[in-house]
Amino acid sequence: MLELDNIKLELADYEAPLKELHESLDLTSKENRIEELGHLMEEPDFWNDPEKSQKQSRELGSLKDDVETFNRLKSQYDDMLSLIDMANDENDETMVDEIKADYETFKEDFEKIRVKTLLSGEYDNKNAILSLNAGAGGTESCDWCNMLFRMYTRWAERHNLEVEVLSTLDGDEAGLKSADFQINGENAYGLLKSERGVHRLVRISPFNAQGKRQTSFVSLDVMPDIEEDIDIDIKDDDIRIDTYRSSGAGGQHINKTSSAIRITHFPTGIVVTCQNERSQFQNKDKAMQMLKARLYMLAKENNAEKLSDIRGEIKNIAWGSQIRSYFLQPYQLVKDLRTNVEVAQADSVLDGNIDPFINGYLKWVANGKKES
């Protein structure tokens, strides 16, 4: 049957890429590490160090996921070839639709796992710290900031990643003026680094009594969470530490005492805040960790071009500096201005479906384009 023969020819083109994928994922080493971790977990004192044991348990789960995902992909490939041969031998046209559906699923799954091999940056496997700041547009931009906060939270939920709110600042009338939050999980930074920049919203504003279309802007900064102790010298005269009352969606431990911490680093203008920990001391420790991580990244990159590879260029939060535009009226469309990836279902994107943009960015960079 012609349709099945064409699918078989297309599948033949995946034989070499599948072998390359196996090598890129370094599955042989991962299988050896799985065996090693399995033996470690059988030792009676494995759980004596909860932090270490939990880290190794997460590593084991991630390794198993990689191996199982590839093996499932390879099984899909082999099963389709067998089904095609069977359908042709028996001249069974009833199998055509099933095989076509399986082939579409295979292509999607192959692309997902291939994208994962593009996450090879030094910090790609780290947790991600995201900072949203409302720009031009007043209350409308504060509402847009809140919408983006929800979008990234929903994306994290879709991927079974943990969201930890570090600090929020409510808008005067609605929404958020700013939000700092951390997304914890494998490759969180590697995936979300593509989101740094200015996001533009065009819609009929619910805050405009005349029902006019309005444009709003919010900037997003994305940094890796470098957990290990960083040897960065911070002079007391170079920083100001302010305490203030916690507020906003910071979790169950937010209280009405002045336990929130804001640290301003004068030489660079970097400002970090944290309000979600149980005490002022814990908030200060977390804020200092964030500041050290940012200064470390700045020190590591000795020119603006290299810095943009890690931190992205956060320009004026206004027209002309956006990386992505979201149109809700007069039509629905979300378009990335770097990769030209478009999604017509804006509501789906705002509900956390940003993978097409993330994957498009990773492939764009892999094809030799400059990160921006």
C-alpha positions in Angstrom: 0.0 0.0 0.0 1.4 3.3 -1.1 0.7 5.3 2.1 2.4 2.7 4.3 5.4 2.4 1.9 5.9 6.2 2.1 5.8 6.0 5.9 8.3 3.1 5.8 10.7 5.3 3.7 10.4 8.2 6.1 11.0 5.9 9.0 14.2 4.7 7.3 15.5 8.3 7.6 15.2 8.0 11.4 17.6 5.0 11.7 20.8 7.1 11.9 19.3 9.9 14.1 18.1 7.3 16.6 21.7 6.0 16.9 22.9 9.5 17.3 20.3 10.2 19.9 21.4 7.1 21.9 25.0 8.4 21.8 24.0 12.0 22.7 22.1 10.8 25.7 25.1 8.7 26.8 22.7 6.0 27.7 25.4 3.4 28.3 26.9 5.5 31.1 23.5 6.3 32.5 22.6 2.6 32.7 25.9 2.0 34.6 25.1 4.8 36.9 21.6 3.4 37.5 23.1 0.1 38.6 25.6 1.9 40.9 22.8 4.0 42.5 20.7 0.9 42.9 23.4 -0.7 44.9 23.9 2.4 47.0 20.2 2.6 47.9 20.4 -1.0 49.2 22.9 -0.1 51.8 21.5 0.2 55.3 22.9 3.6 56.0 21.7 5.2 52.7 18.9 7.3 54.4 21.1 8.5 57.2 21.9 11.7 55.2 18.4 12.7 54.0 19.7 15.6 51.8 22.2 13.4 50.0 19.9 10.4 49.7 17.1 12.6 48.3 19.4 14.1 45.7 20.6 10.6 44.6 17.0 9.4 44.5 16.1 12.3 42.2 19.2 11.5 40.0 18.1 7.9 39.8 14.6 8.8 38.7 15.9 11.2 36.1 18.4 8.6 34.7 15.7 6.0 34.5 13.3 8.4 32.8 16.0 9.0 30.1 16.6 5.3 29.5 12.9 4.4 29.5 12.0 7.2 27.2 14.5 6.2 24.6 13.7 2.5 24.9 10.0 3.4 24.4 10.9 5.5 21.4 13.0 2.6 19.9 10.1 0.2 20.5 7.7 2.5 18.7 10.1 2.6 15.8 10.5 -1.2 15.6 6.7 -1.9 16.2 5.7 0.4 13.3 8.1 -1.3 10.9 6.6 -4.7 11.9 3.0 -3.4 11.6 3.7 -2.0 8.1 5.2 -5.3 6.9 2.2 -7.2 8.4 -0.4 -4.8 6.9 1.3 -5.1 3.5 1.6 -8.9 3.7 -2.1 -9.2 4.6 -3.2 -6.3 2.4 -5.1 -5.0 5.5 -6.2 -1.4 4.9 -7.8 -1.2 8.3 -4.4 -0.8 9.9 -3.4 2.3 7.8 -5.1 4.9 10.2 -3.6 3.2 13.3 -0.1 3.3 11.8 -0.4 6.9 10.6 -1.4 7.9 14.1 1.5 5.9 15.6 3.9 7.6 13.2 2.7 11.1 14.2 3.1 10.2 17.9 6.6 8.8 17.2 7.7 12.1 15.4 6.4 14.1 18.4 8.2 11.9 20.9 11.4 11.9 18.9 11.4 15.7 18.8 10.8 16.0 22.6 13.7 13.8 23.5 16.0 15.3 20.8 15.4 18.8 22.4 16.6 17.4 25.7 20.0 16.7 24.2 20.3 20.4 23.4 20.4 21.2 27.1 24.2 20.9 27.5 25.0 24.3 28.9 27.1 24.6 32.1 24.0 25.7 34.2 21.2 24.1 32.2 20.6 21.4 34.8 20.1 24.0 37.6 16.9 25.3 39.1 15.7 28.6 37.6 15.1 31.9 39.4 12.6 34.1 37.6 12.0 37.8 38.2 9.0 39.4 36.6 8.7 43.2 36.6 5.7 45.2 35.2 6.7 48.0 32.9 4.9 50.6 30.8 1.1 50.4 31.1 0.2 51.0 34.8 -2.5 48.7 36.2 -2.8 46.9 32.9 0.9 45.9 33.1 0.5 44.8 36.7 -2.4 42.6 35.6 -0.2 41.3 32.7 2.6 40.6 35.2 0.2 38.5 37.2 -1.0 36.6 34.1 2.6 35.7 33.2 3.2 34.6 36.8 0.3 32.2 36.4 1.5 31.1 33.0 4.9 30.0 34.3 3.3 28.4 37.4 1.0 26.4 35.1 3.9 25.4 32.9 5.8 24.1 35.9 2.7 22.1 37.1 2.5 20.5 33.6 6.1 19.4 34.0 5.8 18.3 37.6 8.3 21.0 38.7 8.1 22.8 42.1 7.4 26.5 42.3 8.8 28.4 45.2 7.7 32.0 45.6 10.5 34.2 46.9 8.8 37.6 46.9 5.9 39.5 45.4 4.8 43.1 45.3 1.1 43.8 44.7 0.0 46.4 42.1 -1.8 49.5 43.4 -5.2 48.4 42.0 -4.7 44.9 40.6 -2.1 42.3 39.7 1.6 42.4 40.6 4.3 45.0 40.2 6.9 42.3 40.5 7.4 38.6 41.4 10.5 36.6 42.2 10.1 32.9 42.2 12.1 29.8 41.8 11.2 26.7 39.6 12.9 23.6 40.9 13.5 20.5 38.8 15.7 18.9 36.2 16.9 21.3 33.5 14.6 24.1 34.7 17.1 26.8 33.8 18.1 25.2 30.5 14.4 25.3 29.4 13.4 28.6 30.9 16.5 30.7 29.8 14.7 31.1 26.5 12.0 33.1 28.3 14.2 36.0 29.4 13.3 39.3 27.9 10.3 41.6 27.5 6.9 40.2 26.9 4.2 42.3 25.1 0.5 42.0 25.5 -2.1 43.5 23.2 -5.8 43.3 24.3 -9.0 45.3 25.1 -8.1 46.4 28.6 -10.7 45.4 31.3 -9.4 48.5 33.2 -10.3 50.9 30.4 -13.9 52.1 30.6 -13.9 53.1 26.9 -12.9 49.6 25.9 -9.9 50.6 23.9 -7.1 48.3 22.9 -4.0 48.7 25.0 -0.4 47.4 24.9 1.4 46.4 28.0 5.0 45.2 28.8 6.6 43.0 31.4 10.2 42.0 31.7 11.4 38.6 32.7 14.9 37.9 34.0 16.0 34.2 34.3 19.0 33.1 36.3 20.3 29.7 37.3 20.1 28.9 41.0 23.7 28.1 41.9 23.3 26.1 45.2 27.0 25.6 46.1 28.8 28.2 48.1 30.2 30.8 45.8 33.5 32.5 46.7 32.4 36.1 46.0 33.7 39.0 48.1 30.8 41.4 48.8 31.9 44.5 50.7 29.5 45.9 53.4 29.8 49.3 51.9 28.6 48.0 48.5 25.2 46.8 49.7 22.2 48.1 51.5 20.0 45.6 53.3 16.3 46.6 53.9 13.7 44.7 55.9 10.1 45.1 55.2 6.7 43.5 55.8 6.0 40.4 53.8 2.9 40.4 51.6 1.4 38.6 48.6 1.3 35.0 47.5 4.3 33.9 49.4 2.9 30.7 50.9 1.7 29.7 54.3 4.7 31.0 56.2 4.2 34.6 55.1 3.4 36.7 58.2 2.9 40.3 59.2 6.3 40.8 60.8 9.1 42.7 59.0 10.9 39.5 58.0 11.2 40.1 54.2 14.7 41.1 53.0 15.7 43.4 50.1 19.4 43.6 49.2 20.7 46.3 46.8 24.1 46.0 45.3 25.3 49.5 44.5 28.1 48.8 42.0 25.9 46.7 39.6 22.4 48.0 40.5 21.3 44.4 41.2 18.4 44.1 43.7 17.3 40.8 45.2 14.4 40.1 47.5 13.2 37.2 49.5 10.2 36.9 51.8 9.1 33.3 51.8 11.3 31.7 54.4 10.3 31.2 58.1 12.6 33.9 59.5 14.4 37.1 58.7 17.7 35.2 58.9 16.6 32.6 56.4 15.4 35.2 54.0 18.7 37.1 54.3 20.7 33.9 53.6 18.6 33.1 50.6 18.8 36.7 49.3 22.6 36.7 49.7 22.8 33.4 47.9 20.8 34.9 45.0 23.0 38.0 45.0 26.2 35.9 45.0 24.9 33.8 42.1 24.1 36.9 40.0 27.5 38.5 40.8 29.2 35.2 40.0 27.6 35.1 36.6 28.5 38.7 35.9 32.1 38.0 36.9 32.3 34.9 34.8 31.2 36.7 31.7 33.7 39.5 31.0 31.8 41.3 28.2 28.2 42.2 27.3 27.9 39.7 24.4 28.9 36.7 26.6 26.6 38.0 29.4 23.6 38.0 27.1 24.2 34.3 26.6 23.4 33.6 30.2 21.3 36.5 31.5 19.7 37.9 28.4 19.5 41.6 27.6 16.8 43.2 29.8 16.4 46.5 28.0 13.7 49.2 28.6 10.4 47.5 29.5 8.6 49.1 26.6 8.0 49.1 22.8 10.8 47.8 20.6 12.6 45.5 23.1 10.2 42.6 23.3 11.0 39.0 22.5 7.4 37.8 22.2 4.1 39.4 21.5 0.7 38.1 22.8 -2.4 39.3 20.9 -5.8 38.7 22.5 -7.7 41.2 20.3 -8.7 41.6 17.6 -7.4 38.1 17.0 -5.6 35.5 19.0 -1.9 34.9 18.3 1.4 34.5 20.2 4.5 35.1 18.2 8.2 34.8 19.2 10.1 37.6 17.5 13.4 35.7 17.5 12.4 32.3 16.2 9.2 33.3 14.4 7.4 30.4 16.2 3.6 31.2 16.3 0.7 29.7 18.2 -2.8 30.8 17.4 -4.3 29.5 20.7 -3.3 32.3 23.0 -5.4 31.1 25.8 -3.6 27.7 25.7 -0.2 29.5 25.9 -1.3 31.6 28.8 -2.4 28.4 30.5 1.2 27.2 30.4 1.6 25.7 27.0 4.9 27.4 26.2 6.8 24.3 25.0 6.6 25.2 21.3 8.5 28.5 22.1 11.0 26.8 24.3 11.7 24.0 21.8 11.8 26.5 19.0 14.4 28.6 20.8 16.6 25.6 21.6 16.6 24.5 18.0 17.2 28.0 16.8 20.3 28.3 19.0 21.5 24.8 18.0 21.3 25.9 14.4 23.9 28.5 15.1 21.8 31.6 15.8 23.0 34.0 18.5 21.1 33.9 21.8 19.4 37.1 22.7 
